[in-house]
Amino acid sequence: MGVKMSMIELTTKHVEETRILGARLGVIVQAGDVILLDGTLGAGKTHFAQGIAQGLGIKGAVRSPTFTLINEYTDGRISLYHIDLYRTEGNADLATIGLEEYLEGDGVVVIEWSVKGSVWLPADALHITITPLDETVRHFQIDGHGQRA
């Protein structure tokens, strides 16, 4: 059985606070860390990922990988692999995108819609569920599993 930390719950009041929360995480993540993001459409997953990128020192625009599935950012202190599984359909799709290589790589992996890839994902990960409470307020449930998380 893996190590599990206590769940942490936080609330942000606007998009910028969501990005700041992500940036604080981006400052402390290490190569090999996996962050799983779940929540409804428009919950703020990409805004949070943009904050992580900022914390990693990535300079360029960070966009949702919904249509490309994977965006790579290599100009920060650690590479960021931003993956979106929203458009994937089952194990066959996941097998074709090279998910294993990213998970075993030397960067930080952020996966949006991780529930669609649960069979492929490592046990040692930080799972964050974002729930919109109104148009701008977001509730974060942060649950770590494993040594690093």
Residue frames as qw, qx, qy, qz and C-alpha x, y, z in Angstrom:
[[0.000, 0.889, 0.459, 0.000, 0.00, 0.00, 0.00],
 [0.427, 0.492, -0.012, 0.759, 1.37, 3.42, -0.93],
 [0.238, -0.294, -0.412, 0.829, 1.89, 6.40, 1.32],
 [0.018, -0.713, -0.526, -0.463, -1.13, 8.70, 1.45],
 [0.157, 0.034, -0.336, 0.928, -1.11, 12.17, 2.92],
 [0.145, 0.587, 0.623, -0.496, -4.09, 13.97, 4.38],
 [0.303, 0.653, 0.515, 0.466, -6.28, 15.75, 1.92],
 [0.174, -0.327, -0.128, 0.920, -5.88, 19.52, 1.68],
 [0.211, 0.737, 0.611, 0.198, -8.76, 21.76, 0.65],
 [0.216, -0.327, 0.012, 0.920, -8.37, 25.33, -0.60],
 [0.340, 0.785, 0.518, -0.018, -10.53, 27.92, -2.31],
 [0.312, -0.070, 0.224, 0.921, -9.51, 30.57, -4.83],
 [0.211, 0.662, 0.450, -0.561, -11.66, 33.60, -5.51],
 [0.499, 0.785, -0.070, -0.361, -10.59, 34.46, -9.06],
 [0.886, 0.435, -0.088, 0.136, -8.53, 33.19, -11.99],
 [0.269, 0.754, -0.465, 0.378, -5.37, 34.98, -10.87],
 [0.551, -0.519, 0.552, -0.351, -5.50, 33.26, -7.46],
 [0.969, 0.116, 0.202, -0.076, -5.88, 29.92, -9.26],
 [0.683, 0.624, -0.251, 0.284, -2.75, 30.69, -11.29],
 [0.105, -0.735, 0.522, -0.420, -0.87, 31.81, -8.16],
 [0.821, -0.302, 0.419, -0.244, -1.76, 28.55, -6.41],
 [0.932, 0.340, 0.048, 0.115, -0.43, 26.65, -9.43],
 [0.384, 0.770, -0.359, 0.360, 2.74, 28.80, -9.48],
 [0.453, -0.644, 0.519, -0.331, 3.43, 27.97, -5.82],
 [0.934, -0.041, 0.353, -0.036, 3.26, 24.29, -6.70],
 [0.747, 0.633, -0.073, 0.190, 5.42, 24.89, -9.80],
 [0.005, 0.836, -0.475, 0.275, 8.21, 26.28, -7.63],
 [0.517, -0.481, 0.666, -0.240, 8.50, 23.09, -5.56],
 [0.955, 0.216, 0.122, -0.159, 7.83, 20.31, -8.09],
 [0.337, -0.561, 0.693, 0.302, 10.70, 18.10, -9.17],
 [0.433, 0.350, -0.693, -0.458, 11.49, 16.10, -12.29],
 [0.246, -0.048, -0.968, -0.012, 9.35, 12.98, -12.38],
 [0.239, 0.249, 0.606, -0.717, 6.43, 14.50, -10.48],
 [0.092, -0.346, -0.779, -0.515, 2.96, 13.75, -11.81],
 [0.217, 0.222, 0.398, -0.863, 0.03, 16.08, -11.16],
 [0.018, 0.381, 0.870, 0.314, -3.45, 14.84, -12.05],
 [0.193, 0.146, 0.164, -0.956, -6.13, 17.48, -12.60],
 [0.035, -0.420, -0.873, -0.245, -9.83, 16.73, -12.71],
 [0.155, 0.459, 0.372, -0.792, -12.95, 18.83, -12.79],
 [0.517, 0.663, 0.533, -0.093, -15.75, 19.80, -15.13],
 [0.464, 0.507, 0.290, 0.666, -15.31, 21.80, -18.32],
 [0.008, -0.777, -0.050, -0.628, -14.34, 25.34, -17.35],
 [0.728, -0.617, -0.267, 0.133, -13.31, 24.36, -13.80],
 [0.116, -0.949, 0.292, -0.009, -9.88, 26.03, -14.13],
 [0.925, -0.139, 0.239, 0.260, -7.58, 23.09, -14.87],
 [0.652, 0.514, 0.092, 0.549, -5.69, 24.94, -17.62],
 [0.096, -0.900, 0.125, -0.407, -5.41, 28.12, -15.53],
 [0.752, -0.601, 0.270, 0.006, -3.89, 26.04, -12.75],
 [0.874, 0.127, 0.233, 0.408, -1.49, 24.40, -15.24],
 [0.356, 0.798, -0.004, 0.486, -0.51, 27.87, -16.48],
 [0.416, -0.848, 0.241, -0.225, 0.44, 28.72, -12.90],
 [0.894, -0.270, 0.283, 0.220, 2.56, 25.58, -12.60],
 [0.705, 0.490, 0.142, 0.493, 4.36, 26.62, -15.80],
 [0.004, 0.906, -0.112, 0.407, 4.95, 30.08, -14.37],
 [0.675, -0.676, 0.288, -0.066, 6.41, 28.54, -11.21],
 [0.890, 0.008, 0.294, 0.348, 8.73, 26.45, -13.39],
 [0.215, -0.618, 0.282, 0.702, 9.95, 29.62, -15.13],
 [0.447, 0.359, 0.692, 0.439, 8.35, 28.86, -18.49],
 [0.055, -0.339, 0.043, 0.938, 8.13, 32.09, -20.45],
 [0.175, -0.075, -0.626, -0.756, 5.81, 31.36, -23.38],
 [0.640, -0.105, 0.037, -0.760, 2.04, 31.08, -23.46],
 [0.127, -0.027, 0.984, -0.125, 0.66, 27.85, -22.03],
 [0.570, 0.052, -0.256, -0.779, -2.42, 26.72, -23.91],
 [0.787, -0.047, 0.484, -0.379, -4.89, 23.93, -23.35],
 [0.021, -0.328, 0.868, 0.372, -3.77, 20.74, -25.09],
 [0.674, 0.250, 0.501, -0.481, -7.38, 19.64, -25.72],
 [0.778, 0.576, -0.018, -0.252, -6.87, 19.26, -29.48],
 [0.413, 0.656, -0.628, 0.062, -3.15, 18.47, -29.59],
 [0.897, -0.305, -0.319, -0.021, -3.42, 16.14, -26.53],
 [0.752, -0.410, -0.075, 0.510, 0.15, 16.99, -25.41],
 [0.230, 0.928, -0.118, 0.268, 2.02, 20.29, -25.20],
 [0.813, -0.174, -0.175, 0.528, 5.71, 20.29, -24.29],
 [0.022, -0.972, 0.104, -0.211, 7.41, 23.26, -22.65],
 [0.889, -0.033, -0.169, 0.424, 11.17, 22.92, -22.27],
 [0.319, 0.627, -0.149, 0.695, 12.34, 26.44, -21.44],
 [0.546, -0.755, 0.070, -0.355, 11.79, 26.28, -17.66],
 [0.242, -0.630, 0.712, -0.197, 13.99, 24.89, -14.90],
 [0.414, 0.015, 0.910, -0.004, 12.33, 21.52, -15.62],
 [0.206, -0.070, -0.671, -0.708, 10.41, 20.51, -18.74],
 [0.493, 0.189, 0.520, -0.672, 6.62, 20.53, -18.45],
 [0.111, -0.102, -0.872, -0.466, 4.52, 17.98, -20.29],
 [0.421, 0.183, 0.349, -0.817, 0.93, 19.21, -20.28],
 [0.085, -0.089, -0.934, -0.334, -1.46, 16.45, -21.32],
 [0.536, 0.088, 0.218, -0.811, -5.23, 16.55, -21.82],
 [0.116, 0.025, 0.987, 0.110, -7.10, 13.24, -21.98],
 [0.467, 0.348, 0.338, -0.740, -10.56, 14.77, -22.59],
 [0.649, 0.464, -0.271, -0.539, -10.74, 13.62, -26.22],
 [0.128, 0.321, -0.936, -0.063, -9.27, 10.16, -25.66],
 [0.839, -0.082, -0.080, -0.532, -11.44, 7.07, -25.83],
 [0.975, -0.196, 0.071, -0.075, -10.14, 4.17, -23.79],
 [0.697, -0.484, 0.422, 0.319, -6.88, 2.26, -23.59],
 [0.722, 0.395, 0.381, 0.421, -6.33, 2.06, -27.35],
 [0.193, 0.927, 0.047, 0.317, -6.08, 5.86, -27.62],
 [0.472, -0.837, 0.278, 0.010, -3.83, 6.09, -24.58],
 [0.840, -0.145, 0.396, 0.342, -1.48, 3.49, -26.03],
 [0.620, 0.570, 0.288, 0.456, -0.95, 5.60, -29.15],
 [0.029, 0.971, 0.003, 0.239, -0.01, 8.94, -27.56],
 [0.597, 0.370, -0.468, 0.536, 3.16, 7.80, -25.80],
 [0.511, -0.769, -0.008, -0.384, 1.88, 8.48, -22.31],
 [0.910, -0.336, -0.065, 0.235, 4.31, 5.99, -20.73],
 [0.641, 0.314, -0.068, 0.697, 7.35, 7.84, -22.13],
 [0.084, -0.709, 0.051, -0.698, 6.21, 11.09, -20.56],
 [0.746, -0.618, -0.028, -0.247, 5.45, 9.44, -17.22],
 [0.903, -0.228, 0.032, 0.363, 8.89, 7.84, -17.14],
 [0.511, 0.656, -0.003, 0.556, 10.65, 10.97, -18.43],
 [0.517, -0.093, -0.323, 0.787, 12.65, 13.74, -16.85],
 [0.090, -0.357, -0.093, -0.925, 9.99, 16.43, -16.65],
 [0.290, 0.188, 0.625, -0.700, 6.90, 17.33, -14.68],
 [0.111, -0.267, -0.817, -0.498, 3.73, 15.80, -16.09],
 [0.334, 0.213, 0.401, -0.826, 0.40, 17.59, -15.66],
 [0.046, -0.205, -0.895, -0.394, -2.59, 15.60, -16.87],
 [0.446, 0.069, 0.154, -0.879, -6.02, 17.17, -17.29],
 [0.843, 0.053, -0.138, -0.516, -9.02, 14.80, -17.25],
 [0.023, 0.446, -0.888, 0.113, -6.89, 12.14, -15.57],
 [0.672, 0.031, 0.589, -0.448, -9.98, 10.05, -14.77],
 [0.810, 0.494, -0.087, -0.305, -9.96, 8.99, -18.42],
 [0.595, 0.542, -0.581, 0.122, -6.50, 7.45, -18.06],
 [0.611, -0.619, 0.368, -0.330, -6.59, 5.97, -14.58],
 [0.993, -0.002, 0.097, 0.074, -5.36, 2.55, -15.73],
 [0.709, 0.513, -0.120, 0.469, -2.17, 4.12, -17.16],
 [0.054, -0.854, 0.203, -0.476, -1.34, 6.52, -14.34],
 [0.461, 0.227, -0.715, 0.474, 1.26, 5.98, -11.60],
 [0.558, -0.605, -0.557, 0.113, 0.33, 5.37, -7.97],
 [0.439, -0.443, -0.170, 0.763, 2.73, 8.15, -6.87],
 [0.147, 0.479, 0.395, 0.770, 0.89, 11.29, -7.97],
 [0.052, 0.270, 0.400, -0.874, -0.70, 14.46, -6.67],
 [0.028, 0.504, 0.776, 0.378, -4.40, 14.36, -7.54],
 [0.046, 0.246, 0.232, -0.940, -6.20, 17.71, -7.62],
 [0.088, 0.592, 0.767, 0.232, -9.93, 18.03, -8.16],
 [0.015, -0.081, -0.043, 0.996, -11.19, 21.51, -9.00],
 [0.029, 0.611, 0.791, 0.023, -14.85, 22.34, -8.43],
 [0.013, 0.356, 0.135, 0.925, -16.39, 25.64, -9.56],
 [0.080, -0.443, -0.723, 0.524, -18.51, 27.16, -6.80],
 [0.314, 0.828, 0.302, -0.354, -19.64, 30.11, -8.91],
 [0.613, 0.786, 0.002, 0.080, -18.35, 32.04, -11.92],
 [0.303, 0.778, -0.456, 0.308, -14.96, 32.83, -10.36],
 [0.498, -0.563, 0.574, -0.324, -14.64, 30.88, -7.09],
 [0.760, 0.247, -0.593, -0.098, -12.92, 27.47, -7.26],
 [0.742, -0.522, 0.362, -0.214, -12.61, 24.78, -4.60],
 [0.495, 0.521, -0.695, 0.019, -9.45, 22.62, -4.70],
 [0.891, -0.363, 0.231, -0.142, -9.24, 19.17, -3.18],
 [0.365, 0.681, -0.632, 0.054, -5.58, 18.12, -3.15],
 [0.916, -0.274, 0.244, -0.161, -4.85, 14.48, -2.41],
 [0.210, 0.691, -0.687, -0.076, -1.34, 13.03, -2.53],
 [0.985, -0.077, 0.125, -0.095, -0.52, 9.38, -3.06],
 [0.861, 0.301, -0.150, 0.382, 3.01, 7.99, -2.79],
 [0.661, -0.309, -0.142, 0.669, 6.39, 9.14, -1.51],
 [0.271, 0.128, 0.157, 0.941, 6.79, 12.36, -3.55],
 [0.248, -0.599, -0.443, -0.619, 3.18, 13.45, -3.51]]
